Amino acid sequence: MCTINTYYRNRNILNNSDLASPIYKYMPLEYVLTMVSTKKLRFGKVSEWEDVYENFFLKADFRVEGIRGGADTLIPGVFGQSWTLLEESDAMWRIYSSIVKRGIYNCQFRKKVAVRIKTTAEKLFNAVYLKDEDMASVYIGKVEYVDSIDDFVNGIPQPLNFSKINDYLRDSMFIKRKPFEHEQEVRPILIYAHNQPQFGQEQLLFDIAPSTFIDEFMIDPRLRGTDLNYVRERLRSVGIDNGKINQSQLYDFNPPQITL
């Protein structure tokens, strides 16, 4: 295994992020099963994410000596994942997990019902930062939320020195608007140039050991009966330790006692 220069590695940990922090990801059961059985962590293109302001720096109207140009040709080289610092969130369960027709346990069910996985930012970063060459490509950090993307853009000195473009591109990937603040997002971002083999790939896969990489598998709190048992059994079927499988108690209700 290659020795990594920790100085350069640590420079890619952004926004004072604490890598010891637990982080969480809500994923469809189908994708969790695939990840565990293949022992691969998948990164998709950031361009596939729904927020139109993702990649906003590369979508900018660049001008060089008055001539309009664009950097959007670099967008196929940007990959990422979205994690959260929130241990429990009603909003996240409702966004990522749907309660579908009960008792029909097919692919559609597995794609609609989510499982929340838990790891640490350290484990995640170690899975993708593998060599010193990654110091120009692989980053992790908390997302910062601003009232307007213009707050960030207005802070860019213009004319912008070409040597600083990569720095602002990197930093822009950790900026989102205030309406998304509830996500408390942590994200690894991978940025590759035209001449790198990763550029333009549909996805990137990284090796993981699920038994040590994932600390917990949390099931949707709304599942009951055979639905809950099905999810548990599917997780066990790919070798997940039963002790790591729990169900969220977000909606459990214990009535308080009031003496009259």
C-alpha positions as CSV (number, residue, x, y, z in Angstrom):
1,M,0.0,0.0,0.0
2,C,1.3,3.4,-0.9
3,T,2.4,5.8,1.8
4,I,0.3,9.0,1.7
5,N,1.7,12.4,2.5
6,T,-0.7,13.5,5.3
7,Y,0.1,17.2,4.9
8,Y,-1.3,17.2,1.4
9,R,-4.2,14.9,2.3
10,N,-5.3,17.0,5.2
11,R,-5.4,20.1,3.0
12,N,-8.3,18.4,1.1
13,I,-10.4,18.3,4.3
14,L,-12.5,21.4,3.9
15,N,-14.5,23.8,6.1
16,N,-13.0,22.6,9.4
17,S,-14.7,19.2,9.0
18,D,-14.1,16.7,11.8
19,L,-13.5,13.4,10.2
20,A,-14.2,11.5,13.4
21,S,-17.8,12.6,13.1
22,P,-20.5,10.0,12.3
23,I,-22.2,10.6,9.0
24,Y,-25.3,9.1,7.5
25,K,-26.7,8.4,4.1
26,Y,-30.3,7.5,3.2
27,M,-30.2,4.9,0.3
28,P,-32.8,2.7,-1.4
29,L,-32.6,-0.8,-0.1
30,E,-31.8,-2.1,-3.6
31,Y,-28.6,0.1,-3.7
32,V,-27.6,-0.9,-0.2
33,L,-27.8,-4.6,-1.1
34,T,-25.8,-4.0,-4.3
35,M,-23.1,-2.0,-2.4
36,V,-22.7,-4.7,0.2
37,S,-22.7,-7.7,-2.1
38,T,-20.3,-6.1,-4.6
39,K,-18.2,-4.4,-2.0
40,K,-18.2,-1.3,-4.1
41,L,-18.9,2.3,-3.2
42,R,-20.5,4.1,-6.2
43,F,-20.0,7.8,-7.1
44,G,-22.2,9.3,-9.7
45,K,-21.8,12.6,-11.7
46,V,-22.8,15.7,-9.8
47,S,-24.6,16.8,-13.0
48,E,-27.2,14.2,-12.2
49,W,-28.2,15.9,-8.9
50,E,-31.5,17.8,-8.9
51,D,-30.4,21.2,-7.6
52,V,-29.7,23.3,-10.8
53,Y,-27.1,25.3,-8.8
54,E,-24.8,22.3,-8.5
55,N,-21.7,22.9,-10.7
56,F,-22.7,26.6,-10.7
57,F,-19.1,27.7,-11.1
58,L,-18.6,25.6,-14.2
59,K,-21.9,26.9,-15.6
60,A,-20.8,30.5,-15.3
61,D,-20.5,32.9,-18.3
62,F,-16.8,33.2,-18.5
63,R,-15.2,36.0,-20.6
64,V,-11.6,36.3,-21.7
65,E,-10.7,39.7,-23.2
66,G,-14.4,40.4,-23.8
67,I,-14.9,37.1,-25.6
68,R,-17.6,34.8,-24.1
69,G,-16.6,31.3,-23.2
70,G,-17.6,28.5,-21.0
71,A,-16.2,25.8,-18.7
72,D,-19.2,23.5,-18.8
73,T,-17.1,21.0,-20.8
74,L,-15.4,20.2,-17.5
75,I,-18.7,19.2,-15.8
76,P,-18.4,15.4,-16.8
77,G,-15.3,15.3,-14.6
78,V,-17.0,16.1,-11.4
79,F,-18.3,13.3,-9.2
80,G,-19.7,13.2,-5.7
81,Q,-21.9,11.8,-2.9
82,S,-24.2,13.4,-0.4
83,W,-24.1,12.4,3.3
84,T,-25.6,14.1,6.3
85,L,-24.5,14.9,9.9
86,L,-28.1,14.3,11.0
87,E,-28.6,11.1,13.0
88,E,-32.3,11.3,12.6
89,S,-34.6,13.3,10.3
90,D,-38.3,13.1,9.5
91,A,-37.6,15.1,6.3
92,M,-34.9,12.7,5.1
93,W,-37.1,9.6,5.7
94,R,-39.9,11.2,3.8
95,I,-37.7,12.4,0.9
96,Y,-35.8,9.2,0.4
97,S,-38.2,6.5,1.5
98,S,-41.7,5.8,0.2
99,I,-44.2,3.5,1.8
100,V,-45.3,1.5,-1.2
101,K,-48.0,-1.2,-1.5
102,R,-47.4,-3.7,1.2
103,G,-46.7,-7.3,0.6
104,I,-45.4,-7.0,-2.9
105,Y,-41.7,-7.5,-2.4
106,N,-40.2,-6.8,-5.8
107,C,-37.5,-4.5,-7.3
108,Q,-39.9,-1.6,-7.1
109,F,-40.3,-2.1,-3.3
110,R,-36.6,-2.3,-2.8
111,K,-36.0,0.9,-4.8
112,K,-38.7,2.8,-2.9
113,V,-37.9,1.8,0.7
114,A,-34.7,3.4,2.1
115,V,-32.2,2.3,4.7
116,R,-30.0,4.8,6.5
117,I,-26.4,3.7,6.7
118,K,-23.8,5.1,9.1
119,T,-20.1,5.5,8.9
120,T,-17.5,8.2,9.7
121,A,-16.2,10.9,7.5
122,E,-12.7,9.4,8.1
123,K,-13.7,6.0,6.7
124,L,-15.4,7.6,3.7
125,F,-12.4,9.8,2.9
126,N,-10.0,6.9,3.3
127,A,-12.1,4.9,0.8
128,V,-11.5,7.4,-2.0
129,Y,-8.2,9.2,-1.2
130,L,-5.8,6.4,-2.1
131,K,-2.6,8.0,-3.2
132,D,-0.7,11.3,-3.3
133,E,-1.9,12.1,-6.8
134,D,-5.4,12.4,-5.3
135,M,-4.4,15.7,-3.7
136,A,-5.5,17.4,-6.9
137,S,-8.8,15.5,-7.3
138,V,-10.3,14.2,-4.0
139,Y,-11.9,16.4,-1.4
140,I,-14.3,16.1,1.6
141,G,-16.0,18.7,3.6
142,K,-19.2,20.1,5.2
143,V,-21.4,22.1,2.9
144,E,-21.7,25.9,3.7
145,Y,-25.1,27.5,3.2
146,V,-25.4,31.0,1.8
147,D,-28.4,33.4,1.3
148,S,-27.4,33.6,-2.4
149,I,-24.8,32.0,-4.7
150,D,-24.0,35.6,-5.6
151,D,-22.4,35.9,-2.1
152,F,-19.7,33.5,-3.2
153,V,-19.4,34.8,-6.8
154,N,-19.0,38.4,-5.6
155,G,-16.1,37.3,-3.5
156,I,-14.1,36.1,-6.5
157,P,-11.5,38.7,-7.5
158,Q,-11.9,39.7,-11.2
159,P,-10.2,39.4,-13.5
160,L,-9.7,35.9,-12.1
161,N,-6.2,34.6,-12.3
162,F,-6.1,31.3,-14.3
163,S,-4.0,29.7,-11.6
164,K,-6.8,30.2,-9.1
165,I,-9.6,28.6,-11.2
166,N,-9.2,25.2,-9.6
167,D,-9.3,26.6,-6.1
168,Y,-12.6,28.4,-6.7
169,L,-14.0,25.4,-8.5
170,R,-13.2,23.2,-5.5
171,D,-14.7,25.7,-3.0
172,S,-17.8,26.1,-5.1
173,M,-18.6,22.5,-4.8
174,F,-19.2,23.0,-1.0
175,I,-21.6,25.9,-1.3
176,K,-25.4,25.6,-1.4
177,R,-28.3,27.9,-0.8
178,K,-30.0,28.4,2.6
179,P,-33.2,26.5,1.7
180,F,-31.1,23.3,1.7
181,E,-29.6,24.0,5.2
182,H,-31.8,21.4,6.8
183,E,-29.7,18.7,5.0
184,Q,-26.5,19.5,7.1
185,E,-24.6,17.9,4.3
186,V,-21.1,16.4,4.2
187,R,-19.9,15.5,0.7
188,P,-16.9,13.9,-0.9
189,I,-16.2,15.5,-4.3
190,L,-13.9,14.1,-7.0
191,I,-12.7,16.5,-9.8
192,Y,-10.9,15.1,-12.8
193,A,-9.4,16.8,-15.8
194,H,-9.9,15.9,-19.5
195,N,-6.7,13.9,-19.6
196,Q,-7.6,11.6,-16.7
197,P,-9.3,8.2,-17.3
198,Q,-12.1,9.0,-14.8
199,F,-13.3,12.0,-16.9
200,G,-16.6,11.4,-18.5
201,Q,-17.3,8.0,-16.9
202,E,-20.9,7.2,-16.0
203,Q,-19.8,6.2,-12.5
204,L,-16.8,5.5,-10.4
205,L,-16.5,2.5,-8.1
206,F,-14.3,2.2,-5.0
207,D,-13.5,-0.9,-3.0
208,I,-14.9,-1.1,0.5
209,A,-15.1,-3.8,3.2
210,P,-18.8,-3.4,4.2
211,S,-18.3,-5.1,7.6
212,T,-15.9,-2.4,8.7
213,F,-17.0,0.5,6.5
214,I,-20.6,0.6,7.6
215,D,-21.3,0.8,11.3
216,E,-25.1,0.6,11.2
217,F,-28.1,-0.1,9.0
218,M,-31.2,1.7,10.1
219,I,-34.6,0.7,8.7
220,D,-37.5,3.2,8.0
221,P,-39.4,3.8,11.2
222,R,-42.8,3.4,9.4
223,L,-42.3,-0.2,8.4
224,R,-44.2,-2.8,10.3
225,G,-44.9,-6.5,10.2
226,T,-43.9,-8.5,7.1
227,D,-42.5,-5.3,5.4
228,L,-40.1,-4.8,8.3
229,N,-39.2,-8.5,8.4
230,Y,-38.6,-8.6,4.6
231,V,-36.1,-5.7,4.8
232,R,-34.3,-7.3,7.8
233,E,-34.0,-10.6,5.9
234,R,-32.7,-9.0,2.7
235,L,-30.0,-7.2,4.7
236,R,-29.0,-10.5,6.4
237,S,-29.0,-12.3,3.1
238,V,-26.0,-10.3,1.9
239,G,-24.1,-11.1,5.0
240,I,-24.8,-8.1,7.2
241,D,-24.4,-8.8,10.9
242,N,-27.8,-8.8,12.6
243,G,-26.4,-6.7,15.5
244,K,-25.9,-3.8,13.0
245,I,-29.5,-3.8,11.8
246,N,-31.9,-1.6,13.7
247,Q,-35.1,0.2,13.1
248,S,-35.5,3.9,13.7
249,Q,-37.7,4.7,16.7
250,L,-38.6,8.2,15.4
251,Y,-42.3,7.6,15.5
252,D,-42.5,5.4,18.6
253,F,-44.8,7.1,21.1
254,N,-44.7,6.6,24.8
255,P,-47.6,8.5,26.4
256,P,-46.6,10.6,29.3
257,Q,-48.2,10.0,32.7
258,I,-50.1,12.9,34.3
259,T,-51.5,12.5,37.8
260,L,-54.7,14.4,38.7
